[in-house]
Amino acid sequence: LFAEAVTLHQRGDLNAAEVRYRQVLGLQPGHPDALHHLGLIAYAAGLLDEAAGHIGESLRRKPANAAAHANLALVHHARGDYAGALE
């Protein structure tokens, strides 16, 4: 299900991908990669607080995810939180 969500995401079908990521979370609450990818979708939609929340929760569950750290920095930067982006 997660792989299907990623494929949809890569194809640009963000609505369908979001549904699948949420299904993954329904089956496995706290799935760090589903949270990270939901954050990316929120970021793409300009929902920066939601993006930061999802990616931040992803990192609490999987702190060694370098891509999530980089994406969270991008979200902070987009919010004008330059100190948070550097952190």
Secondary structure, DSSP 8 states (H G I E B T S, - for coil): -HHHHHHHHHHT-HHHHHHHHHHHHHHSTT-HHHHHHHHHHHHHTT-HHHHHHHHHHHHHH-TT-HHHHHHHHHHHHHTT-HHHHH-
